[in-house]
Amino acid sequence: MAAPPTAGEPSSKPAPAPSAAVPPNPAKNYKGFVAGIFSGVAKLAVGHPFDTIKVRLQTTTSSRFSGPLQCVAQTLRNEGLPGLYKGATPPLVGWMFMDSIMLGSLTVYRRLLRDNLFNPPWHPLHDPSTPLPPHGHGLAGIMAGATVSFVAAPVEHVKARLQIQYAARKSDRLYAGPIDCLSKIYRHHGIRGVYHGLGATLLFRSFFFFWWGSYDIFSRWMREHTALGPAAINFWAGGLSAQVFWATSYPSDVVKQRIMTDPLGGGLNDGVKRFPRWKDAAVAVYREGGARGYWRGFLPCFLRAFPANAMALFAFEGVMRALPE
């Protein structure tokens, strides 16, 4: 998931220097691309072990793992530290593209919404200094989330299937790695197989409304009521808004992971498909764990949200400042 850029909207107070996440000068775009790579590496290094535990808890019952601590201990005992980083290659590569698409489309959608819906130039009350309201940022988030879903869905699909391979020996696993996983799925199920779970991904990313809306609220409050600089505001607002996002979207993520790890059947010989529809997966989660089932694995996810996104922004801003003009 992309690290949040600064709100970048005018306010009644002197605005801080524009965030490097959305560079105002097109000639400096190379800096954002390079810094985005470091952001993705930082996010992966801090967040992926949490994500592996989350996915494993989401896709199994309590008979296998009683909780996150047992899942961590069993993973380390059976698979070592590399077990926590299973499926890391797809998101590391994918985030480079996903961040670019997310930040670029978010900027475009913010401008389109401001100029055509919330503050159109032709309106008699038009004021160029009026910022896009928080719910405008939320709507832009939904649109950007839908756009990036077409890249995120196959990346997350492959990542999830690799993360639930529990065999310690590679020879006992169905997929040798991300390329092998992608090629096998495409060979037996075509492009529809690769994009298995796209609908669930689109639904999950519609909750970007809460991420970007809350990010704008936190950013404005910190600018007006604290002495924090732009980088510190990005750090704290990014981490806090990520937690708001997960607190609102987590049940939909549980269902998405069930769908993405559901056997595809056919020539893959990975089992019998259980969830032909989103509703079937949602009902299965409730049947197996009740209402609490929709929150299974939430703790490692919630603990991951702040440091992963905060460190991603810290790395991003640091590299942006270090790179030459």
N, C-alpha and C positions, 0 to 999 in steps of 0.2 A: 504494500500500500504506500502511496507517495507521502513523504513528509510534508506537513502543512507549510505553505508559503505565507508570507505576511499578508495582512488584509489588503494593503495597498490602496486604501480608499482615502480621499481627502477628509479632513475633519476641521473643526473650529479652532483647534490648537495647532501650533506649528508641527507639521508632520515629521516623523523621524525619517532618516535617510531610507530610500526605497530598499526593500529586501533584495538580496541577490537572487532569491528564489524566482523572482519574476523580473529579470533585468530590463530596464527601460531602454537601453541602447542595444539594437540588434547586433551591432558589431561585437558585442561582448557575449553573445550566445554561447560561444565555445566554452566560456568559463562555467556556465551553468551545466553544460553537458559533462565536463570533466569533474566538477564538484559533485554532480549527481551520482557519479560512479562511487566516489568516496562515501557519500551519504548511504548508498545502497550497501556497501561493504560494512559500514558501522551498524546499520540497522540489522543486517543479517547476523553479524557476530554477536550482537547483544540479544536479538529477539528470536532467532531461529530455534534454539533449544526450547524456549518457552512454547513456541508454535508447535514443535514436534510433540511435546507432552499434551498440549491442548487437543491436537488432532487425534492422538491415540486415545485420550479419554472420551472424546466426542464419538468415536466410532467403535467403542467396545462397551461392555457392561461391567458392573462392579465385580463380577466373578473373576475378571482378569486383573483389573487394577482397582483397588479400593479407594484410591485417591491420587493426587499429584505426586506426593512424596514416594509412594510405593512405585509409581510408574517411573519416576526418575531413577530410583534405586535399582529396579529390575532392568531398565534399559542400560544403565552403566555396567551392571553385573554381567549381562548377557552379550552386550554389543560394544561396550566401552564408550569413550567420549564421542567417537565418530557416529554412534547411533543417534545422538541428539542432533546431529547435523545431516541426517538422511533427508534427501529431497532438497538440499540447499542450492544446488546448481540452477534449477529452473527459476526460482525467485531472484537469485543474484543476477542472472542474465536478463530476466524479464523486467525487473525493477528499473533497469536503465531505460528501457523503452516506455514502461508504464509511467515513470515519473515525468518523462518528457511529454507524453500524451496528456497525463493528468494536469500538470501545471499549465501547459499550453492551452488546452481546451477550457480549463477553469477560467483563465484570464479572458479568453474570447467570450465565454458565456456571461461572465460578470459584466463586461462592457456592453454586450448585446442587451442584457436585461436592464442595465442602467439607462441606456440610450433609447430603448424602445418600449420599456414598461414602467420603470420606477421614476425616471427623470428625463423624459424625452425632450430634445432641444426645441421642438415645436410647441411644447406646452407653455401657456402664459406664466406658470409658476416655476418654470425651469430655473434651477440654480446650479451652475457648474461645480460649486463647492460642496454640494450635498452628497454625502457618501451613500453607497448602496446599503440598504438596511440589512440587519442580520438574516432575515428570512429570504432576502434576495441572494445573499451568499449561500444560504441553504439550497435554494432552487438551482443555482449554478453548480453546487456540489452534486445534486442529483443528476444533472445533465452530464457533468464531467465523469461521474461514476458510471453512467450508462455507456459513455464513449470508451472509457478505458476497460470496461468489462470484456470487450471483444479481444483484448490482449490478455487480460487477467484470467479469463476462464480456462483456456488451455494450460496456462502456466500453473494455476492452482490445482487443476485436475491432475497433471503429472506429478506435482509436488505431493499431493495427498496420497496418491497410490504408492509412491516410493516410501512415504513416512509410515505406512502401515505394514511394511514388509518386516516381519519380526525375526526372520531367520538370520543367525549370526554369520553363516557361510553364504557367500555370494552365489555359489552353485545351487543353493536351495531356494533362491528367490526367482520369482517369475520375471522380474525386470532387472537387468544388469545395471541400468542407469537411466538417466532422463531421455537420452536419444533412443535407447532400446525400447523404453516404455512408449515413447511417442510413435515410433515406427511400427511397433506391434499393434497398438490401438488403431492407427491409420490403416494398416494392412487388413485388419479384420473387420473394422467398423467405419472406415472412411472418415470424412471430415465431421460427420455428425458424432462419431465416437470421440474425436478429439475435443469437440465442443460440448461434450456431455456435461450437463450442469450449468449451461449458460443462463437458462431462465432463473435458476436459483441464485446465480451470481448477480444478475441484474437486480433481483429483489434485494439481496443483501446490500448492494452498493447504493440502493436508493436511500439508505440510512446515512449516506454522506450529508444529507440535509442537516443532521444534528452535529456532524463533525465540523463542517465549515461555518454553520450558523453560530455554534458555540465558540469556535475559534475567533470569529469576529468580535463576539461579545467580550471574551477574555482579553483580546488585544486592546480593545477600546478602553476597557476598565483599567488595565495596567498602564496605558499611556496617560490616562487622566488622573489616576490616583497613586501612582508609584513613580519613583525616580529611575526605574529600570531602563536600560538602553535597548535599542532595537533587537540585538542578538539575544539578550536575556528574555525579552518579551516573546520572541519566537520560541525559545526553549520552553518557558513555562506554559505559554498558551498552547503550544503544540502538544506538549505532554498531557495537559489537562483536557483539551478538546478530544484527544485520542481516547481518553478514558470515558468521556461522555458518549462518544461514538460506540464503543464496545458495550457500554451499559445498556444502550438502546437496541443494538443490532445483534447481540449475541445469539438469541434463540434462532434467528434466521441463518446464522452461520453454522449452527449445529446441524440443522436440516440440510444445508448446502453440502457439508462435509459427508453426511450420510449418503447423499446422492452421488457425490463424486467418488466415493469409495465403494459404491455398490458394484457387484460383479456385472461385467458387460456381456458375459456368456459368449456364445458362438465359438469361433476358432481359437479364442484366447484360452478357453477351458479354465476360466477363473471362477466358475460357479454359476449359480442361477440368479438372474436378475430379480431383485425384490421390490424395487420402487419405480414403477413405470411413470408415476406422477409425483409432483412435489407433495401433494396431500398424503400420499402413501408413506413417504418418509417421515412427515410430521406426525402422523398417527402412530407410526412404529416407535418413535422417540417417546411419545406419551405413554404408550402401552408398556414399554420396557421400564420407564423410570418416573412416570407421572410428570407433574409440572416441573419437578426438580431436574428431570432429564434434559430439559432445554437449557439448563445452566451447568451441565456437567463439563468440567474442564475450564470453567470461567476464571478460577483463581489464577492459574498461570497466564492466561490471556490478559487479565486485568493488570497483573504485576508486570507483564511485558510491555503494555501499551505506553506507559510513561517513559521508561528509560530508552526503549527502542526508538521512539519518535523524537525524544529530546536529544539523544545522542546523534541521531541522523541529522538533525538541524545544526547541532554543534559542529559536526564534521563538515557539513555543507557550507556554513558561514565561514568557518576557519579556512577552508580551501579557497573559497571565493576571495577572501582578503589576501591570501598568500599569492595567488596567481597574478602575473603581470597584466597590465591593461592591454 
